[in-house]
Amino acid sequence: MIRLTLFLVVITFMLWGCAASSAYKVEIEGWRSNHETELRADDGWLTLTGLYWLKDGINTIGKGGEYDIQLTGNFKQARFGEIDFHDGKAVLKVEPGVDAAAAGKPVSEIEMQSDDPGPATKITTGSQTFYLIKREDKFGIRLKDSENDERRNFSGEHWFPVDQSYRVTGTFEPFDVPKDVEIPNVMGGTFKMKSPGIVKFKLQGKDLSLQPVVEDEKSLFFIFKDRTSNNETYGAGRFLYTENPVNGQVVLDFNKAENPPCAYTTFATCPVPPSQNRLDVEIKAGELKTH
């Protein structure tokens, strides 16, 4: 009877473990599906078709190589208009007869607000949208086209198999006050960001740490690379978002490690991992290098 009871207890725990593992896999696969839906969205990263840094003075806009800001072939006219740019102020003037809108309303002239601090003024014409971005001391126009071939021909994201061992709990060690840190970017410069502390954790028997930065008040943002970078995963590193610390702990689920936008387009201005976030371990979890 005792042996039977122990056997039933063991079987119960095994079934519970299998059910928990199955539920976790469903959760991660659902998250990945939602992530790809966002990537494929009408204004997702796959629609990005251009990035044009503004010069002081007049910046022409139209279809063709003679314009400073070049719309895609989906724009059926030649000249769209121009942006008069001085001292961080960008005034758009639309050519007569061209259909253009801002916030759903027709526009012929408007001062464009940048994404820093935002919200950016988004100008739409047909399938295309463009807006003003600010990166360090530079201003540029980011162009998107919902009919971009990169979006239409996208074959989907690819991932390592779900592995619950890559979901770990780390200890958050806060700074007395958030620190200003300089995060390198693909443009060869740096982004100034705030870091609230360090997260220490153990993975594959190794003591590791990552330094997050803050993009919003609801999460921590980790920019990291590991020994799979360049081979199995994207060479410039990957992103991981987590919830804010609870009772001094942070859950790092590397099954949700994702490629940065610059893995899909040359027109993104991605941050890359700082030296303290380059891990001497293989993290065979999350998104693969497939594009």
KALINRA-V366360 format. One record per residue. RES is the residue in one small letter. SS is DSSP state (a for helix, b for strand, c for the rest). PHI is phi in whole degrees, 0 to 359 (NA if undefined). BURIAL is # if it has 24 or more other C-alpha atoms within 12 Angstrom, else .. Layout:
res = <RES:RES>
ss = <SS:SS>
phi = <PHI:PHI>
burial = <BURIAL:BURIAL>
This chain:
res = <m:i:r:l:t:l:f:l:v:v:i:t:f:m:l:w:g:c:a:a:s:s:a:y:k:v:e:i:e:g:w:r:s:n:h:e:t:e:l:r:a:d:d:g:w:l:t:l:t:g:l:y:w:l:k:d:g:i:n:t:i:g:k:g:g:e:y:d:i:q:l:t:g:n:f:k:q:a:r:f:g:e:i:d:f:h:d:g:k:a:v:l:k:v:e:p:g:v:d:a:a:a:a:g:k:p:v:s:e:i:e:m:q:s:d:d:p:g:p:a:t:k:i:t:t:g:s:q:t:f:y:l:i:k:r:e:d:k:f:g:i:r:l:k:d:s:e:n:d:e:r:r:n:f:s:g:e:h:w:f:p:v:d:q:s:y:r:v:t:g:t:f:e:p:f:d:v:p:k:d:v:e:i:p:n:v:m:g:g:t:f:k:m:k:s:p:g:i:v:k:f:k:l:q:g:k:d:l:s:l:q:p:v:v:e:d:e:k:s:l:f:f:i:f:k:d:r:t:s:n:n:e:t:y:g:a:g:r:f:l:y:t:e:n:p:v:n:g:q:v:v:l:d:f:n:k:a:e:n:p:p:c:a:y:t:t:f:a:t:c:p:v:p:p:s:q:n:r:l:d:v:e:i:k:a:g:e:l:k:t:h>
ss = <c:a:a:a:a:a:a:a:a:a:a:a:a:a:a:a:a:a:a:a:a:a:a:a:a:a:a:a:a:a:a:a:a:a:a:a:a:a:a:c:c:c:c:c:a:a:a:b:b:b:b:b:b:c:c:c:b:b:b:b:b:b:b:c:c:c:c:c:b:b:b:c:c:c:c:c:c:c:b:b:b:b:b:b:b:b:c:c:b:b:b:b:b:b:c:c:c:c:c:c:b:b:c:c:b:b:c:c:b:b:b:b:c:b:c:c:c:c:c:c:c:c:b:b:b:c:c:b:b:b:b:b:b:b:b:c:c:b:b:b:b:b:b:b:b:c:c:c:a:a:a:a:c:c:c:c:c:c:b:c:c:c:c:a:a:a:b:b:b:b:b:b:b:b:b:b:b:b:b:b:b:b:b:b:b:c:c:c:c:b:b:b:b:b:b:b:b:b:b:b:b:b:b:c:c:b:b:b:b:b:c:c:b:c:c:c:c:c:b:b:b:b:b:b:b:c:c:c:b:c:c:c:b:c:c:c:c:b:b:b:b:b:b:c:c:b:c:c:b:b:b:b:b:a:a:a:c:b:b:c:a:a:a:c:c:c:c:c:c:c:b:c:c:c:a:a:a:b:c:c:c:c:c:c:c:c:b:c:c:c:c>
phi = <NA:296:297:297:297:297:299:295:296:298:300:300:294:295:295:297:296:296:295:295:296:295:296:295:299:298:299:293:295:293:298:295:297:295:298:292:300:295:297:275:298:304:241:287:297:289:270:292:234:188:218:234:282:280:261:291:111:273:241:280:231:176:264:125:291:280:261:292:245:256:289:283:296:287:279:274:254:261:267:268:161:205:241:267:242:212:51:82:256:241:249:269:237:266:298:304:89:265:278:215:218:228:55:81:245:304:221:242:209:198:277:272:272:275:282:234:271:86:286:287:282:259:255:242:212:60:274:253:223:222:204:272:240:236:230:57:255:251:241:213:252:262:247:232:223:295:258:301:300:301:283:295:258:297:267:107:279:227:225:295:302:298:222:294:292:268:258:234:254:250:260:269:248:286:283:302:222:306:263:282:232:256:257:296:226:290:275:93:252:221:257:270:227:257:242:272:166:235:248:253:205:241:214:55:78:251:274:231:210:224:253:276:237:246:258:213:279:261:207:252:240:250:247:218:220:217:285:273:299:82:262:267:238:301:297:276:105:225:251:216:251:228:287:296:302:235:53:78:234:228:269:255:250:289:294:256:295:237:288:287:304:290:285:249:212:277:259:270:242:293:285:238:298:290:303:288:249:254:268:270:201:272:252:273:208:89:279:270:275:227:228>
burial = <.:.:.:.:.:.:.:.:.:.:.:.:.:.:.:.:.:.:.:.:.:.:.:.:.:.:.:#:#:.:.:#:.:.:#:#:.:.:#:#:.:.:#:#:#:#:#:#:#:#:#:#:#:#:.:.:.:.:#:#:#:#:.:.:.:.:.:#:#:#:#:#:.:.:#:.:.:.:#:#:#:#:#:#:#:.:.:#:#:#:#:#:#:#:.:.:.:#:#:#:#:#:.:.:.:.:#:#:#:#:#:#:#:#:.:.:.:.:.:#:#:#:#:#:#:#:#:#:#:#:#:#:#:#:#:.:.:#:#:#:#:#:#:#:#:#:#:#:.:#:#:.:.:.:.:#:#:#:#:#:.:#:#:#:.:#:#:#:#:#:#:#:#:.:.:.:.:.:.:.:.:.:#:#:#:#:.:.:.:.:#:.:#:#:#:#:#:#:#:#:#:.:#:.:.:.:.:#:#:#:#:#:#:#:.:.:.:.:.:#:#:#:#:#:#:#:.:#:#:.:.:#:#:#:#:#:#:#:#:#:#:#:#:#:#:.:.:.:.:#:#:#:#:#:#:#:#:#:#:#:#:#:#:#:#:.:#:#:#:#:#:#:#:#:.:#:#:#:#:.:.:#:#:#:#:#:#:#:#:.:#>
